[in-house]
Structures are given as structure tokens and as C-alpha cells.
Amino acid sequence: MRYAIDAHAIGRHLTGNEVYVRSLLSAFGTIDKKSEFVAYVSVPEAESWIPERFLVRRVSASPFARLGYQLSRLVKEDRPALLHVQYTGPLFCPVPIVTTIHDVSFVEHPEYFPAFRRRQLEFTVAQTARTAARIITVSEFSRLAIARAYSLDPERITVVPDAANPFFRVVNREAAQKRVRDTFQFEGPFVLSVGDLQPRKNHIGMIEAFARLIKSEPKLPHRLIIAGQDTWFGARVREAARKSGVGDRISFTGFVSDEDLLRLYNACDCFVFPSFYEGFGIPILEAMACGRAVVCANTSAMPEVADGAGLLFDPIRPDEIARALRDVLIDGELRSRMERLGLQRAAGFSWQKSAQLTLQVYEQVAGREAERSRMAVKTR
């Protein structure tokens, strides 16, 4: 059987979407030696992330060209049993589509998106969701949200959880701290947060919470490090840091490589994830896999992912964020317990398991299509 995957996100710093498809393809290469795979990529450096035996085809980074005609033409030439996309499929597709919709934040919280981007997602994702042969999502929270947003039977939607890449692991802490000092040029212990500078990540609330923490506990030597690429919203986040009263203790790294992110996770004293809305929240598991205590928001899918191994707070209340950080940073016993629980929680997820569940979806879709073809031949 041949399966095609729209992998245009690889190599383009598209954060969660890139991590997802890159990890899935790698796991396919490990666990499935019989099927054929075609990966459609947009940049030359993406090919280094694709398993060697996979066929790699080039598509445009422009969604208008890729979704308007390129994918349709290539799928017609390559003749896979199905095409797997994230969120949006091509305008016309000669084979069944499997789509992964990580969340519908653009429907439930449109205020987090620029108007044009929101309208684009609302239209294109709705079209794909209603016509796809199968929808995959990453949490039970997202399954119900997608069904509600598009008036779909939840049984059409399969939950396949994300995981932390095995690359994220416990490494020598002192070596990680030295690497962080040398690379980012700051000293001392720190709290880490990871996420692009966009409204729903709640960096502004976190900055206010950090300022409250330092005011209430002036002897704490910690810095706040925010790792994530800049966006249209970045200027507002940086302005909030400047006005916080603790701006000299807040650093922005911009986009970081996996290698640097591994060191940042291992070097921090705790990881904070204050997002208002997540379909899953991979950084929670990445930090746990690196042996770090996690404090995160109690909304959307995050409690489902942390599941008792993280300390939860209400993200709209900076005082609660500050209190959670204080408890973890000051109480060494609590921090150690959370680190142990986090390692156990992260170990329960793997991309091999996720890839196997995804392949089961592929087989079901391909099998139904083959049966329809046989029935059509019989009735002629």
C-alpha cells in the first residue's frame, strides 16, 4: 500500500505542525517496512528529516499553489491510497483525505488570530473536516471541540496522542547549564517557557506573574527565559517585559534548535506553560521527559496531558501562576516529586505508538475505498 503525506511544514519552523509530521514520518520509517510512503516537502533541507526509502516530492511553500493545484496533480501521478494533511486538504483530491486537526482555537477563540488568518482557517478547515474520510486529532478535548465546531459525529474522529521526541531526555545538568550560559549569555537559575509569541500563549500574563513572584520573594535569583519565535504579536510581549519592573531578568531567545532546546529544558529549575488554549501541548511532555517539574494552565487539553504530573493554575489569574511557581521553586521536595511523576508520565507516550494508531486509520480508510471500488465494478 502507498500512502502520501503533506509534509510541507518540515524545515520551515512551523513549530507544532512541523514536530508532528516530522516525528510521524520518522516513526513510520521504523515500524512499517512494507508500505510505501510519499512525502511532499517545500524546502530542500526537509529531505534530511525524511526516512531514506521514502519517495520525496517538492511542492510550493505557498498554500495557494500547493492546495490549489500542485498536490492534486502530484497525487494523481503518484496514485497513493490516501493523502494525509494537517488541517487543510487540496481544493480537489483524487484520493480519500485523512486530516489531522490539532485544535479549533480559531473557531473557539478567534480573538487570538489576525482577521485574515482566522477567516482563511474557518473556511478551509471546515471544508476539509466535512469531506475528509477520517479526522485524526490529538486529545479527547480536541475530539469533542472539533465535533462541536463542525456538527460532526465524534465517532468520525480518532484520537492519536502526540508524544515527546526521544531526543528530549535527561542529560548532564551541569553540562546543559554551561551550554546555555555560553549560547545565550546569561547567568543563574531560571524558569523556562516555550512557545511562539502569540496571544493565546499568554506570555503577558506570565510576565506579570513573574514580576509578582520576584516582588513577593525578592531573594529568588531566578530569571524568566522565553524560547519561541517572534510573530506579529511579539512587540506587545516585549513591551510588557520592559514595563514589568523585572525586565532585566527576562530574556527572549527567539526560535531555538532542538539541540539548544534540549539544553534549556535540562538546565531550567522548572518549566511553565501558561497558554490559554492548547489542543495538546507537546512542550509539557518534552519538559517532563527532560526531568523538569512542570506548572501549566488548567484549561483545554493541558490537564489531560499533564494528568496529575503537573501543577495546574488558572491562566487568567497571574496570582495563581506566581503561587504555583513559588511553590515549585521554594519547595525542593515538591519539585523532586513532580520531576519523578513527570518522567513517568512522559514515558507513557511515544511516536511509535502514535504512528501505529495512525497506520490503523490509514488501513481502515484504504480498505473502505478498496471495497467501494470492488462494489462499483460488480454493479457495472
TIVOLO-557043 format. One record per residue (C-alpha): x, y, z; residue number from 1. Coordinates in steps of 0.2 Angstrom, whole numbers, padded with zeros to 4 digits. Layout:
BEGIN
<X:X	Y:Y	Z:Z	pos:NUM>
...
//
This chain:
BEGIN
<X:0000	Y:0000	Z:0000	pos:1>
<X:0006	Y:0018	Z:-0004	pos:2>
<X:0002	Y:0032	Z:0007	pos:3>
<X:0005	Y:0051	Z:0004	pos:4>
<X:0009	Y:0064	Z:0017	pos:5>
<X:0009	Y:0083	Z:0015	pos:6>
<X:0025	Y:0087	Z:0024	pos:7>
<X:0027	Y:0105	Z:0019	pos:8>
<X:0029	Y:0110	Z:0037	pos:9>
<X:0046	Y:0102	Z:0039	pos:10>
<X:0061	Y:0113	Z:0039	pos:11>
<X:0050	Y:0129	Z:0040	pos:12>
<X:0050	Y:0132	Z:0059	pos:13>
<X:0031	Y:0129	Z:0059	pos:14>
<X:0033	Y:0123	Z:0077	pos:15>
<X:0020	Y:0110	Z:0082	pos:16>
<X:0014	Y:0106	Z:0065	pos:17>
<X:0032	Y:0103	Z:0060	pos:18>
<X:0036	Y:0092	Z:0075	pos:19>
<X:0020	Y:0082	Z:0072	pos:20>
<X:0024	Y:0077	Z:0054	pos:21>
<X:0042	Y:0075	Z:0056	pos:22>
<X:0040	Y:0064	Z:0071	pos:23>
<X:0026	Y:0054	Z:0062	pos:24>
<X:0037	Y:0051	Z:0047	pos:25>
<X:0052	Y:0045	Z:0057	pos:26>
<X:0041	Y:0033	Z:0066	pos:27>
<X:0033	Y:0026	Z:0050	pos:28>
<X:0051	Y:0023	Z:0044	pos:29>
<X:0054	Y:0012	Z:0059	pos:30>
<X:0039	Y:0002	Z:0062	pos:31>
<X:0032	Y:-0001	Z:0044	pos:32>
<X:0044	Y:-0009	Z:0032	pos:33>
<X:0031	Y:-0015	Z:0019	pos:34>
<X:0021	Y:0001	Z:0015	pos:35>
<X:0027	Y:0014	Z:0003	pos:36>
<X:0027	Y:0032	Z:0008	pos:37>
<X:0027	Y:0048	Z:-0002	pos:38>
<X:0032	Y:0064	Z:0007	pos:39>
<X:0028	Y:0081	Z:-0001	pos:40>
<X:0040	Y:0094	Z:0006	pos:41>
<X:0043	Y:0113	Z:0002	pos:42>
<X:0061	Y:0116	Z:0006	pos:43>
<X:0077	Y:0107	Z:0002	pos:44>
<X:0083	Y:0104	Z:0020	pos:45>
<X:0067	Y:0095	Z:0024	pos:46>
<X:0074	Y:0080	Z:0015	pos:47>
<X:0086	Y:0076	Z:0028	pos:48>
<X:0072	Y:0073	Z:0040	pos:49>
<X:0063	Y:0060	Z:0029	pos:50>
<X:0067	Y:0041	Z:0030	pos:51>
<X:0079	Y:0036	Z:0015	pos:52>
<X:0067	Y:0024	Z:0007	pos:53>
<X:0053	Y:0036	Z:0006	pos:54>
<X:0049	Y:0045	Z:-0010	pos:55>
<X:0051	Y:0064	Z:-0008	pos:56>
<X:0042	Y:0076	Z:-0020	pos:57>
<X:0043	Y:0095	Z:-0020	pos:58>
<X:0028	Y:0107	Z:-0018	pos:59>
<X:0027	Y:0126	Z:-0015	pos:60>
<X:0028	Y:0134	Z:0002	pos:61>
<X:0013	Y:0145	Z:-0004	pos:62>
<X:-0003	Y:0137	Z:0001	pos:63>
<X:-0012	Y:0144	Z:-0014	pos:64>
<X:-0001	Y:0134	Z:-0026	pos:65>
<X:0001	Y:0119	Z:-0015	pos:66>
<X:-0018	Y:0117	Z:-0011	pos:67>
<X:-0024	Y:0125	Z:-0027	pos:68>
<X:-0016	Y:0113	Z:-0040	pos:69>
<X:0001	Y:0105	Z:-0035	pos:70>
<X:-0005	Y:0092	Z:-0023	pos:71>
<X:-0019	Y:0087	Z:-0033	pos:72>
<X:-0008	Y:0084	Z:-0048	pos:73>
<X:0006	Y:0075	Z:-0039	pos:74>
<X:-0007	Y:0064	Z:-0030	pos:75>
<X:-0014	Y:0059	Z:-0047	pos:76>
<X:0003	Y:0055	Z:-0053	pos:77>
<X:0009	Y:0045	Z:-0038	pos:78>
<X:-0008	Y:0036	Z:-0035	pos:79>
<X:-0007	Y:0033	Z:-0016	pos:80>
<X:-0022	Y:0025	Z:-0007	pos:81>
<X:-0024	Y:0042	Z:0003	pos:82>
<X:-0017	Y:0059	Z:0006	pos:83>
<X:-0014	Y:0064	Z:0025	pos:84>
<X:-0014	Y:0083	Z:0028	pos:85>
<X:-0014	Y:0094	Z:0043	pos:86>
<X:-0030	Y:0105	Z:0044	pos:87>
<X:-0032	Y:0109	Z:0026	pos:88>
<X:-0033	Y:0097	Z:0011	pos:89>
<X:-0031	Y:0102	Z:-0008	pos:90>
<X:-0045	Y:0110	Z:-0017	pos:91>
<X:-0048	Y:0094	Z:-0027	pos:92>
<X:-0041	Y:0077	Z:-0022	pos:93>
<X:-0042	Y:0061	Z:-0032	pos:94>
<X:-0040	Y:0050	Z:-0017	pos:95>
<X:-0048	Y:0050	Z:0001	pos:96>
<X:-0041	Y:0063	Z:0013	pos:97>
<X:-0036	Y:0060	Z:0031	pos:98>
<X:-0034	Y:0076	Z:0040	pos:99>
<X:-0026	Y:0079	Z:0057	pos:100>
<X:-0034	Y:0094	Z:0066	pos:101>
<X:-0024	Y:0098	Z:0081	pos:102>
<X:-0037	Y:0110	Z:0088	pos:103>
<X:-0050	Y:0123	Z:0083	pos:104>
<X:-0044	Y:0138	Z:0093	pos:105>
<X:-0048	Y:0149	Z:0078	pos:106>
<X:-0066	Y:0144	Z:0080	pos:107>
<X:-0067	Y:0144	Z:0099	pos:108>
<X:-0056	Y:0159	Z:0102	pos:109>
<X:-0055	Y:0170	Z:0086	pos:110>
<X:-0048	Y:0184	Z:0096	pos:111>
<X:-0031	Y:0176	Z:0096	pos:112>
<X:-0029	Y:0177	Z:0077	pos:113>
<X:-0027	Y:0191	Z:0064	pos:114>
<X:-0043	Y:0193	Z:0055	pos:115>
<X:-0037	Y:0186	Z:0038	pos:116>
<X:-0029	Y:0171	Z:0045	pos:117>
<X:-0044	Y:0167	Z:0055	pos:118>
<X:-0056	Y:0168	Z:0040	pos:119>
<X:-0045	Y:0158	Z:0030	pos:120>
<X:-0044	Y:0144	Z:0043	pos:121>
<X:-0063	Y:0145	Z:0047	pos:122>
<X:-0067	Y:0142	Z:0028	pos:123>
<X:-0053	Y:0129	Z:0023	pos:124>
<X:-0053	Y:0118	Z:0038	pos:125>
<X:-0072	Y:0117	Z:0038	pos:126>
<X:-0072	Y:0111	Z:0020	pos:127>
<X:-0059	Y:0098	Z:0024	pos:128>
<X:-0067	Y:0092	Z:0040	pos:129>
<X:-0083	Y:0089	Z:0032	pos:130>
<X:-0077	Y:0080	Z:0017	pos:131>
<X:-0062	Y:0070	Z:0024	pos:132>
<X:-0063	Y:0051	Z:0025	pos:133>
<X:-0056	Y:0052	Z:0043	pos:134>
<X:-0051	Y:0065	Z:0055	pos:135>
<X:-0037	Y:0062	Z:0067	pos:136>
<X:-0034	Y:0074	Z:0082	pos:137>
<X:-0023	Y:0073	Z:0097	pos:138>
<X:-0033	Y:0074	Z:0113	pos:139>
<X:-0051	Y:0070	Z:0119	pos:140>
<X:-0053	Y:0088	Z:0122	pos:141>
<X:-0050	Y:0092	Z:0104	pos:142>
<X:-0061	Y:0077	Z:0098	pos:143>
<X:-0076	Y:0085	Z:0106	pos:144>
<X:-0072	Y:0103	Z:0101	pos:145>
<X:-0070	Y:0098	Z:0083	pos:146>
<X:-0086	Y:0088	Z:0083	pos:147>
<X:-0095	Y:0103	Z:0091	pos:148>
<X:-0087	Y:0116	Z:0079	pos:149>
<X:-0092	Y:0106	Z:0063	pos:150>
<X:-0108	Y:0097	Z:0069	pos:151>
<X:-0099	Y:0080	Z:0066	pos:152>
<X:-0102	Y:0063	Z:0074	pos:153>
<X:-0087	Y:0061	Z:0086	pos:154>
<X:-0085	Y:0044	Z:0080	pos:155>
<X:-0078	Y:0050	Z:0064	pos:156>
<X:-0064	Y:0057	Z:0074	pos:157>
<X:-0049	Y:0047	Z:0081	pos:158>
<X:-0038	Y:0052	Z:0095	pos:159>
<X:-0020	Y:0049	Z:0092	pos:160>
<X:-0010	Y:0057	Z:0106	pos:161>
<X:0006	Y:0067	Z:0102	pos:162>
<X:0022	Y:0062	Z:0111	pos:163>
<X:0039	Y:0070	Z:0115	pos:164>
<X:0053	Y:0065	Z:0103	pos:165>
<X:0065	Y:0053	Z:0111	pos:166>
<X:0078	Y:0066	Z:0108	pos:167>
<X:0071	Y:0075	Z:0123	pos:168>
<X:0079	Y:0066	Z:0138	pos:169>
<X:0088	Y:0069	Z:0154	pos:170>
<X:0106	Y:0074	Z:0150	pos:171>
<X:0120	Y:0080	Z:0162	pos:172>
<X:0113	Y:0095	Z:0171	pos:173>
<X:0129	Y:0105	Z:0173	pos:174>
<X:0134	Y:0102	Z:0155	pos:175>
<X:0117	Y:0109	Z:0150	pos:176>
<X:0119	Y:0124	Z:0161	pos:177>
<X:0136	Y:0128	Z:0154	pos:178>
<X:0130	Y:0126	Z:0136	pos:179>
<X:0115	Y:0138	Z:0140	pos:180>
<X:0127	Y:0151	Z:0148	pos:181>
<X:0139	Y:0150	Z:0133	pos:182>
<X:0125	Y:0151	Z:0120	pos:183>
<X:0113	Y:0164	Z:0127	pos:184>
<X:0125	Y:0174	Z:0138	pos:185>
<X:0115	Y:0174	Z:0155	pos:186>
<X:0120	Y:0168	Z:0172	pos:187>
<X:0110	Y:0160	Z:0186	pos:188>
<X:0095	Y:0149	Z:0188	pos:189>
<X:0080	Y:0151	Z:0178	pos:190>
<X:0062	Y:0147	Z:0174	pos:191>
<X:0058	Y:0142	Z:0156	pos:192>
<X:0043	Y:0144	Z:0145	pos:193>
<X:0042	Y:0138	Z:0127	pos:194>
<X:0030	Y:0145	Z:0113	pos:195>
<X:0029	Y:0157	Z:0099	pos:196>
<X:0025	Y:0175	Z:0104	pos:197>
<X:0006	Y:0175	Z:0100	pos:198>
<X:-0009	Y:0180	Z:0111	pos:199>
<X:-0015	Y:0163	Z:0116	pos:200>
<X:0002	Y:0158	Z:0123	pos:201>
<X:-0002	Y:0170	Z:0137	pos:202>
<X:0016	Y:0177	Z:0139	pos:203>
<X:0010	Y:0194	Z:0145	pos:204>
<X:0000	Y:0185	Z:0160	pos:205>
<X:0016	Y:0175	Z:0163	pos:206>
<X:0027	Y:0191	Z:0164	pos:207>
<X:0015	Y:0199	Z:0176	pos:208>
<X:0015	Y:0183	Z:0187	pos:209>
<X:0034	Y:0183	Z:0186	pos:210>
<X:0035	Y:0201	Z:0192	pos:211>
<X:0023	Y:0197	Z:0206	pos:212>
<X:0034	Y:0182	Z:0211	pos:213>
<X:0050	Y:0192	Z:0212	pos:214>
<X:0041	Y:0206	Z:0222	pos:215>
<X:0035	Y:0194	Z:0235	pos:216>
<X:0051	Y:0183	Z:0235	pos:217>
<X:0065	Y:0196	Z:0232	pos:218>
<X:0078	Y:0183	Z:0237	pos:219>
<X:0074	Y:0172	Z:0222	pos:220>
<X:0088	Y:0173	Z:0210	pos:221>
<X:0079	Y:0167	Z:0195	pos:222>
<X:0077	Y:0173	Z:0178	pos:223>
<X:0062	Y:0170	Z:0166	pos:224>
<X:0068	Y:0163	Z:0149	pos:225>
<X:0055	Y:0163	Z:0134	pos:226>
<X:0060	Y:0152	Z:0120	pos:227>
<X:0050	Y:0155	Z:0104	pos:228>
<X:0050	Y:0163	Z:0088	pos:229>
<X:0044	Y:0181	Z:0085	pos:230>
<X:0027	Y:0185	Z:0077	pos:231>
<X:0016	Y:0199	Z:0074	pos:232>
<X:0012	Y:0200	Z:0092	pos:233>
<X:0030	Y:0199	Z:0098	pos:234>
<X:0031	Y:0218	Z:0101	pos:235>
<X:0017	Y:0218	Z:0114	pos:236>
<X:0025	Y:0204	Z:0123	pos:237>
<X:0042	Y:0213	Z:0124	pos:238>
<X:0034	Y:0229	Z:0129	pos:239>
<X:0026	Y:0220	Z:0143	pos:240>
<X:0043	Y:0214	Z:0149	pos:241>
<X:0050	Y:0231	Z:0148	pos:242>
<X:0036	Y:0238	Z:0159	pos:243>
<X:0036	Y:0224	Z:0171	pos:244>
<X:0049	Y:0231	Z:0183	pos:245>
<X:0059	Y:0215	Z:0181	pos:246>
<X:0063	Y:0217	Z:0163	pos:247>
<X:0082	Y:0215	Z:0166	pos:248>
<X:0078	Y:0197	Z:0172	pos:249>
<X:0068	Y:0192	Z:0157	pos:250>
<X:0076	Y:0185	Z:0141	pos:251>
<X:0069	Y:0181	Z:0124	pos:252>
<X:0079	Y:0168	Z:0114	pos:253>
<X:0069	Y:0168	Z:0098	pos:254>
<X:0067	Y:0152	Z:0089	pos:255>
<X:0080	Y:0138	Z:0095	pos:256>
<X:0086	Y:0122	Z:0088	pos:257>
<X:0081	Y:0106	Z:0096	pos:258>
<X:0099	Y:0104	Z:0102	pos:259>
<X:0098	Y:0121	Z:0111	pos:260>
<X:0080	Y:0117	Z:0117	pos:261>
<X:0086	Y:0101	Z:0125	pos:262>
<X:0099	Y:0110	Z:0135	pos:263>
<X:0087	Y:0124	Z:0140	pos:264>
<X:0074	Y:0111	Z:0147	pos:265>
<X:0088	Y:0102	Z:0156	pos:266>
<X:0096	Y:0117	Z:0163	pos:267>
<X:0080	Y:0126	Z:0170	pos:268>
<X:0073	Y:0124	Z:0188	pos:269>
<X:0055	Y:0122	Z:0182	pos:270>
<X:0045	Y:0124	Z:0166	pos:271>
<X:0030	Y:0135	Z:0165	pos:272>
<X:0016	Y:0133	Z:0151	pos:273>
<X:0003	Y:0147	Z:0154	pos:274>
<X:-0006	Y:0145	Z:0137	pos:275>
<X:-0025	Y:0149	Z:0137	pos:276>
<X:-0029	Y:0136	Z:0124	pos:277>
<X:-0020	Y:0120	Z:0118	pos:278>
<X:-0026	Y:0105	Z:0108	pos:279>
<X:-0012	Y:0095	Z:0116	pos:280>
<X:0004	Y:0104	Z:0122	pos:281>
<X:0019	Y:0094	Z:0117	pos:282>
<X:0031	Y:0106	Z:0127	pos:283>
<X:0023	Y:0099	Z:0143	pos:284>
<X:0029	Y:0081	Z:0139	pos:285>
<X:0046	Y:0087	Z:0132	pos:286>
<X:0050	Y:0096	Z:0148	pos:287>
<X:0044	Y:0081	Z:0158	pos:288>
<X:0055	Y:0069	Z:0148	pos:289>
<X:0070	Y:0080	Z:0152	pos:290>
<X:0066	Y:0078	Z:0171	pos:291>
<X:0059	Y:0095	Z:0174	pos:292>
<X:0045	Y:0100	Z:0186	pos:293>
<X:0030	Y:0107	Z:0176	pos:294>
<X:0017	Y:0120	Z:0180	pos:295>
<X:0004	Y:0123	Z:0167	pos:296>
<X:-0013	Y:0130	Z:0164	pos:297>
<X:-0029	Y:0120	Z:0169	pos:298>
<X:-0038	Y:0124	Z:0153	pos:299>
<X:-0042	Y:0114	Z:0136	pos:300>
<X:-0031	Y:0099	Z:0134	pos:301>
<X:-0017	Y:0103	Z:0146	pos:302>
<X:-0024	Y:0094	Z:0162	pos:303>
<X:-0027	Y:0079	Z:0150	pos:304>
<X:-0009	Y:0079	Z:0145	pos:305>
<X:-0001	Y:0083	Z:0162	pos:306>
<X:-0013	Y:0071	Z:0171	pos:307>
<X:-0008	Y:0074	Z:0189	pos:308>
<X:0011	Y:0075	Z:0185	pos:309>
<X:0010	Y:0094	Z:0183	pos:310>
<X:0005	Y:0108	Z:0195	pos:311>
<X:-0010	Y:0117	Z:0187	pos:312>
<X:-0016	Y:0135	Z:0188	pos:313>
<X:-0029	Y:0147	Z:0181	pos:314>
<X:-0021	Y:0156	Z:0167	pos:315>
<X:-0031	Y:0171	Z:0168	pos:316>
<X:-0025	Y:0174	Z:0186	pos:317>
<X:-0007	Y:0180	Z:0187	pos:318>
<X:-0008	Y:0177	Z:0206	pos:319>
<X:-0011	Y:0159	Z:0204	pos:320>
<X:0003	Y:0157	Z:0191	pos:321>
<X:0015	Y:0166	Z:0203	pos:322>
<X:0009	Y:0155	Z:0218	pos:323>
<X:0012	Y:0139	Z:0208	pos:324>
<X:0030	Y:0145	Z:0203	pos:325>
<X:0034	Y:0150	Z:0221	pos:326>
<X:0028	Y:0133	Z:0227	pos:327>
<X:0039	Y:0123	Z:0215	pos:328>
<X:0055	Y:0134	Z:0216	pos:329>
<X:0055	Y:0135	Z:0235	pos:330>
<X:0049	Y:0118	Z:0240	pos:331>
<X:0063	Y:0106	Z:0234	pos:332>
<X:0053	Y:0090	Z:0240	pos:333>
<X:0038	Y:0095	Z:0229	pos:334>
<X:0049	Y:0099	Z:0214	pos:335>
<X:0058	Y:0082	Z:0216	pos:336>
<X:0041	Y:0073	Z:0217	pos:337>
<X:0035	Y:0082	Z:0202	pos:338>
<X:0051	Y:0078	Z:0192	pos:339>
<X:0048	Y:0060	Z:0196	pos:340>
<X:0030	Y:0060	Z:0191	pos:341>
<X:0034	Y:0069	Z:0175	pos:342>
<X:0046	Y:0057	Z:0169	pos:343>
<X:0034	Y:0043	Z:0172	pos:344>
<X:0020	Y:0052	Z:0163	pos:345>
<X:0031	Y:0057	Z:0148	pos:346>
<X:0036	Y:0038	Z:0146	pos:347>
<X:0018	Y:0034	Z:0143	pos:348>
<X:0018	Y:0042	Z:0126	pos:349>
<X:0028	Y:0038	Z:0111	pos:350>
<X:0028	Y:0042	Z:0092	pos:351>
<X:0029	Y:0023	Z:0089	pos:352>
<X:0013	Y:0021	Z:0097	pos:353>
<X:0005	Y:0036	Z:0088	pos:354>
<X:0012	Y:0030	Z:0072	pos:355>
<X:0004	Y:0013	Z:0074	pos:356>
<X:-0013	Y:0021	Z:0078	pos:357>
<X:-0011	Y:0032	Z:0063	pos:358>
<X:-0007	Y:0017	Z:0052	pos:359>
<X:-0023	Y:0009	Z:0058	pos:360>
<X:-0033	Y:0024	Z:0052	pos:361>
<X:-0024	Y:0023	Z:0035	pos:362>
<X:-0028	Y:0004	Z:0034	pos:363>
<X:-0047	Y:0007	Z:0038	pos:364>
<X:-0048	Y:0021	Z:0025	pos:365>
<X:-0039	Y:0012	Z:0012	pos:366>
<X:-0049	Y:-0004	Z:0015	pos:367>
<X:-0066	Y:0005	Z:0013	pos:368>
<X:-0060	Y:0014	Z:-0003	pos:369>
<X:-0055	Y:-0003	Z:-0010	pos:370>
<X:-0071	Y:-0011	Z:-0005	pos:371>
<X:-0081	Y:0003	Z:-0013	pos:372>
<X:-0071	Y:0001	Z:-0029	pos:373>
<X:-0074	Y:-0018	Z:-0029	pos:374>
<X:-0093	Y:-0015	Z:-0027	pos:375>
<X:-0093	Y:-0002	Z:-0041	pos:376>
<X:-0085	Y:-0014	Z:-0053	pos:377>
<X:-0098	Y:-0028	Z:-0048	pos:378>
<X:-0113	Y:-0016	Z:-0052	pos:379>
<X:-0107	Y:-0011	Z:-0069	pos:380>
//
